[in-house]
Amino acid sequence: MNELERALNQISKIHDQLARTRESLGVRALPAAASGVLGLVAAALQPRFSTLAYREGFLIYWTIVAAAALLIGGSGVAFAYFRDNRSALERG
């Protein structure tokens, strides 16, 4: 095997690894968009909750919003993680 063939083989392996890495990130458009929409809706609704004590209410409100956004946004990652692990187990 000459140097050119080895170099092309290595490039092919690197490309395959990059493709697998990109796929395994699990970030999906729909959960990410839903998380963003949740943030925008929460920002629009925040004045309705201004009757709570200012600092504590603000902190509690946005902590709940952040937790919900994490669950929504993380659902795509979790789904991809479990799907990929199940596929790996099935492949043996």
mmCIF file of the C-alpha atoms, coordinates in Angstrom:
data_MODEL
# 
_entry.id   MODEL 
# 
loop_
_atom_site.group_PDB 
_atom_site.id 
_atom_site.type_symbol 
_atom_site.label_atom_id 
_atom_site.label_alt_id 
_atom_site.label_comp_id 
_atom_site.label_asym_id 
_atom_site.label_entity_id 
_atom_site.label_seq_id 
_atom_site.pdbx_PDB_ins_code 
_atom_site.Cartn_x 
_atom_site.Cartn_y 
_atom_site.Cartn_z 
_atom_site.occupancy 
_atom_site.B_iso_or_equiv 
_atom_site.pdbx_formal_charge 
_atom_site.auth_seq_id 
_atom_site.auth_comp_id 
_atom_site.auth_asym_id 
_atom_site.auth_atom_id 
_atom_site.pdbx_PDB_model_num 
ATOM 1  C CA . MET A 1 1  ? 0.000   0.000  0.000  1.00 0.00 ? 1  MET A CA 1 
ATOM 2  C CA . ASN A 1 2  ? 1.565   3.264  -1.031 1.00 0.00 ? 2  ASN A CA 1 
ATOM 3  C CA . GLU A 1 3  ? 1.387   6.535  0.856  1.00 0.00 ? 3  GLU A CA 1 
ATOM 4  C CA . LEU A 1 4  ? -1.470  7.906  -1.217 1.00 0.00 ? 4  LEU A CA 1 
ATOM 5  C CA . GLU A 1 5  ? -3.652  4.875  -0.504 1.00 0.00 ? 5  GLU A CA 1 
ATOM 6  C CA . ARG A 1 6  ? -2.864  5.064  3.224  1.00 0.00 ? 6  ARG A CA 1 
ATOM 7  C CA . ALA A 1 7  ? -3.664  8.784  3.272  1.00 0.00 ? 7  ALA A CA 1 
ATOM 8  C CA . LEU A 1 8  ? -6.972  8.219  1.470  1.00 0.00 ? 8  LEU A CA 1 
ATOM 9  C CA . ASN A 1 9  ? -7.805  5.393  3.861  1.00 0.00 ? 9  ASN A CA 1 
ATOM 10 C CA . GLN A 1 10 ? -7.104  7.619  6.873  1.00 0.00 ? 10 GLN A CA 1 
ATOM 11 C CA . ILE A 1 11 ? -9.196  10.435 5.414  1.00 0.00 ? 11 ILE A CA 1 
ATOM 12 C CA . SER A 1 12 ? -12.039 7.982  4.889  1.00 0.00 ? 12 SER A CA 1 
ATOM 13 C CA . LYS A 1 13 ? -11.817 6.810  8.501  1.00 0.00 ? 13 LYS A CA 1 
ATOM 14 C CA . ILE A 1 14 ? -11.763 10.401 9.770  1.00 0.00 ? 14 ILE A CA 1 
ATOM 15 C CA . HIS A 1 15 ? -14.796 11.238 7.633  1.00 0.00 ? 15 HIS A CA 1 
ATOM 16 C CA . ASP A 1 16 ? -16.688 8.224  8.969  1.00 0.00 ? 16 ASP A CA 1 
ATOM 17 C CA . GLN A 1 17 ? -15.859 9.191  12.561 1.00 0.00 ? 17 GLN A CA 1 
ATOM 18 C CA . LEU A 1 18 ? -16.984 12.781 11.994 1.00 0.00 ? 18 LEU A CA 1 
ATOM 19 C CA . ALA A 1 19 ? -20.242 11.563 10.477 1.00 0.00 ? 19 ALA A CA 1 
ATOM 20 C CA . ARG A 1 20 ? -20.903 9.303  13.493 1.00 0.00 ? 20 ARG A CA 1 
ATOM 21 C CA . THR A 1 21 ? -20.051 12.103 15.918 1.00 0.00 ? 21 THR A CA 1 
ATOM 22 C CA . ARG A 1 22 ? -22.356 14.540 14.176 1.00 0.00 ? 22 ARG A CA 1 
ATOM 23 C CA . GLU A 1 23 ? -25.202 12.020 14.253 1.00 0.00 ? 23 GLU A CA 1 
ATOM 24 C CA . SER A 1 24 ? -24.666 11.082 17.881 1.00 0.00 ? 24 SER A CA 1 
ATOM 25 C CA . LEU A 1 25 ? -25.028 14.623 19.194 1.00 0.00 ? 25 LEU A CA 1 
ATOM 26 C CA . GLY A 1 26 ? -28.759 14.065 19.174 1.00 0.00 ? 26 GLY A CA 1 
ATOM 27 C CA . VAL A 1 27 ? -29.752 17.709 18.995 1.00 0.00 ? 27 VAL A CA 1 
ATOM 28 C CA . ARG A 1 28 ? -32.938 17.796 16.984 1.00 0.00 ? 28 ARG A CA 1 
ATOM 29 C CA . ALA A 1 29 ? -34.576 20.827 15.427 1.00 0.00 ? 29 ALA A CA 1 
ATOM 30 C CA . LEU A 1 30 ? -38.068 20.306 16.832 1.00 0.00 ? 30 LEU A CA 1 
ATOM 31 C CA . PRO A 1 31 ? -37.141 20.064 20.536 1.00 0.00 ? 31 PRO A CA 1 
ATOM 32 C CA . ALA A 1 32 ? -34.700 22.971 20.172 1.00 0.00 ? 32 ALA A CA 1 
ATOM 33 C CA . ALA A 1 33 ? -37.349 25.099 18.467 1.00 0.00 ? 33 ALA A CA 1 
ATOM 34 C CA . ALA A 1 34 ? -39.970 24.122 21.045 1.00 0.00 ? 34 ALA A CA 1 
ATOM 35 C CA . SER A 1 35 ? -37.595 25.125 23.817 1.00 0.00 ? 35 SER A CA 1 
ATOM 36 C CA . GLY A 1 36 ? -37.079 28.512 22.176 1.00 0.00 ? 36 GLY A CA 1 
ATOM 37 C CA . VAL A 1 37 ? -40.818 29.013 21.714 1.00 0.00 ? 37 VAL A CA 1 
ATOM 38 C CA . LEU A 1 38 ? -41.336 28.159 25.370 1.00 0.00 ? 38 LEU A CA 1 
ATOM 39 C CA . GLY A 1 39 ? -38.855 30.883 26.323 1.00 0.00 ? 39 GLY A CA 1 
ATOM 40 C CA . LEU A 1 40 ? -40.602 33.457 24.140 1.00 0.00 ? 40 LEU A CA 1 
ATOM 41 C CA . VAL A 1 41 ? -44.031 32.534 25.497 1.00 0.00 ? 41 VAL A CA 1 
ATOM 42 C CA . ALA A 1 42 ? -42.697 32.651 29.050 1.00 0.00 ? 42 ALA A CA 1 
ATOM 43 C CA . ALA A 1 43 ? -41.259 36.107 28.423 1.00 0.00 ? 43 ALA A CA 1 
ATOM 44 C CA . ALA A 1 44 ? -44.615 37.294 27.083 1.00 0.00 ? 44 ALA A CA 1 
ATOM 45 C CA . LEU A 1 45 ? -46.473 35.843 30.096 1.00 0.00 ? 45 LEU A CA 1 
ATOM 46 C CA . GLN A 1 46 ? -44.051 37.086 32.738 1.00 0.00 ? 46 GLN A CA 1 
ATOM 47 C CA . PRO A 1 47 ? -45.921 40.355 33.458 1.00 0.00 ? 47 PRO A CA 1 
ATOM 48 C CA . ARG A 1 48 ? -48.971 38.326 34.545 1.00 0.00 ? 48 ARG A CA 1 
ATOM 49 C CA . PHE A 1 49 ? -46.886 36.811 37.326 1.00 0.00 ? 49 PHE A CA 1 
ATOM 50 C CA . SER A 1 50 ? -45.454 40.104 38.554 1.00 0.00 ? 50 SER A CA 1 
ATOM 51 C CA . THR A 1 51 ? -47.794 40.004 41.558 1.00 0.00 ? 51 THR A CA 1 
ATOM 52 C CA . LEU A 1 52 ? -45.355 37.652 43.259 1.00 0.00 ? 52 LEU A CA 1 
ATOM 53 C CA . ALA A 1 53 ? -42.548 39.105 45.326 1.00 0.00 ? 53 ALA A CA 1 
ATOM 54 C CA . TYR A 1 54 ? -40.261 40.609 42.691 1.00 0.00 ? 54 TYR A CA 1 
ATOM 55 C CA . ARG A 1 55 ? -36.962 38.825 43.280 1.00 0.00 ? 55 ARG A CA 1 
ATOM 56 C CA . GLU A 1 56 ? -38.299 35.520 44.526 1.00 0.00 ? 56 GLU A CA 1 
ATOM 57 C CA . GLY A 1 57 ? -41.078 35.388 41.931 1.00 0.00 ? 57 GLY A CA 1 
ATOM 58 C CA . PHE A 1 58 ? -38.705 36.204 39.115 1.00 0.00 ? 58 PHE A CA 1 
ATOM 59 C CA . LEU A 1 59 ? -36.254 33.531 40.222 1.00 0.00 ? 59 LEU A CA 1 
ATOM 60 C CA . ILE A 1 60 ? -38.896 30.848 40.726 1.00 0.00 ? 60 ILE A CA 1 
ATOM 61 C CA . TYR A 1 61 ? -40.643 31.653 37.438 1.00 0.00 ? 61 TYR A CA 1 
ATOM 62 C CA . TRP A 1 62 ? -37.513 31.497 35.313 1.00 0.00 ? 62 TRP A CA 1 
ATOM 63 C CA . THR A 1 63 ? -36.182 28.440 37.129 1.00 0.00 ? 63 THR A CA 1 
ATOM 64 C CA . ILE A 1 64 ? -39.385 26.601 36.252 1.00 0.00 ? 64 ILE A CA 1 
ATOM 65 C CA . VAL A 1 65 ? -39.177 27.830 32.656 1.00 0.00 ? 65 VAL A CA 1 
ATOM 66 C CA . ALA A 1 66 ? -35.534 26.752 32.427 1.00 0.00 ? 66 ALA A CA 1 
ATOM 67 C CA . ALA A 1 67 ? -36.338 23.301 33.815 1.00 0.00 ? 67 ALA A CA 1 
ATOM 68 C CA . ALA A 1 68 ? -39.178 22.877 31.318 1.00 0.00 ? 68 ALA A CA 1 
ATOM 69 C CA . ALA A 1 69 ? -36.946 24.042 28.456 1.00 0.00 ? 69 ALA A CA 1 
ATOM 70 C CA . LEU A 1 70 ? -34.266 21.595 29.575 1.00 0.00 ? 70 LEU A CA 1 
ATOM 71 C CA . LEU A 1 71 ? -36.766 18.746 29.551 1.00 0.00 ? 71 LEU A CA 1 
ATOM 72 C CA . ILE A 1 72 ? -38.099 19.717 26.135 1.00 0.00 ? 72 ILE A CA 1 
ATOM 73 C CA . GLY A 1 73 ? -34.703 20.404 24.571 1.00 0.00 ? 73 GLY A CA 1 
ATOM 74 C CA . GLY A 1 74 ? -33.099 17.398 26.214 1.00 0.00 ? 74 GLY A CA 1 
ATOM 75 C CA . SER A 1 75 ? -35.807 15.051 25.007 1.00 0.00 ? 75 SER A CA 1 
ATOM 76 C CA . GLY A 1 76 ? -34.240 14.924 21.546 1.00 0.00 ? 76 GLY A CA 1 
ATOM 77 C CA . VAL A 1 77 ? -30.824 14.170 22.982 1.00 0.00 ? 77 VAL A CA 1 
ATOM 78 C CA . ALA A 1 78 ? -32.238 11.499 25.309 1.00 0.00 ? 78 ALA A CA 1 
ATOM 79 C CA . PHE A 1 79 ? -34.217 9.921  22.472 1.00 0.00 ? 79 PHE A CA 1 
ATOM 80 C CA . ALA A 1 80 ? -31.137 9.773  20.243 1.00 0.00 ? 80 ALA A CA 1 
ATOM 81 C CA . TYR A 1 81 ? -29.008 8.411  23.080 1.00 0.00 ? 81 TYR A CA 1 
ATOM 82 C CA . PHE A 1 82 ? -31.366 5.551  23.861 1.00 0.00 ? 82 PHE A CA 1 
ATOM 83 C CA . ARG A 1 83 ? -32.012 4.846  20.196 1.00 0.00 ? 83 ARG A CA 1 
ATOM 84 C CA . ASP A 1 84 ? -28.274 4.667  19.459 1.00 0.00 ? 84 ASP A CA 1 
ATOM 85 C CA . ASN A 1 85 ? -27.537 2.478  22.495 1.00 0.00 ? 85 ASN A CA 1 
ATOM 86 C CA . ARG A 1 86 ? -30.373 0.113  21.633 1.00 0.00 ? 86 ARG A CA 1 
ATOM 87 C CA . SER A 1 87 ? -29.041 -0.108 18.059 1.00 0.00 ? 87 SER A CA 1 
ATOM 88 C CA . ALA A 1 88 ? -25.538 -0.799 19.353 1.00 0.00 ? 88 ALA A CA 1 
ATOM 89 C CA . LEU A 1 89 ? -26.833 -3.580 21.617 1.00 0.00 ? 89 LEU A CA 1 
ATOM 90 C CA . GLU A 1 90 ? -28.792 -5.128 18.745 1.00 0.00 ? 90 GLU A CA 1 
ATOM 91 C CA . ARG A 1 91 ? -25.693 -5.081 16.536 1.00 0.00 ? 91 ARG A CA 1 
ATOM 92 C CA . GLY A 1 92 ? -23.820 -6.953 19.227 1.00 0.00 ? 92 GLY A CA 1 
# 
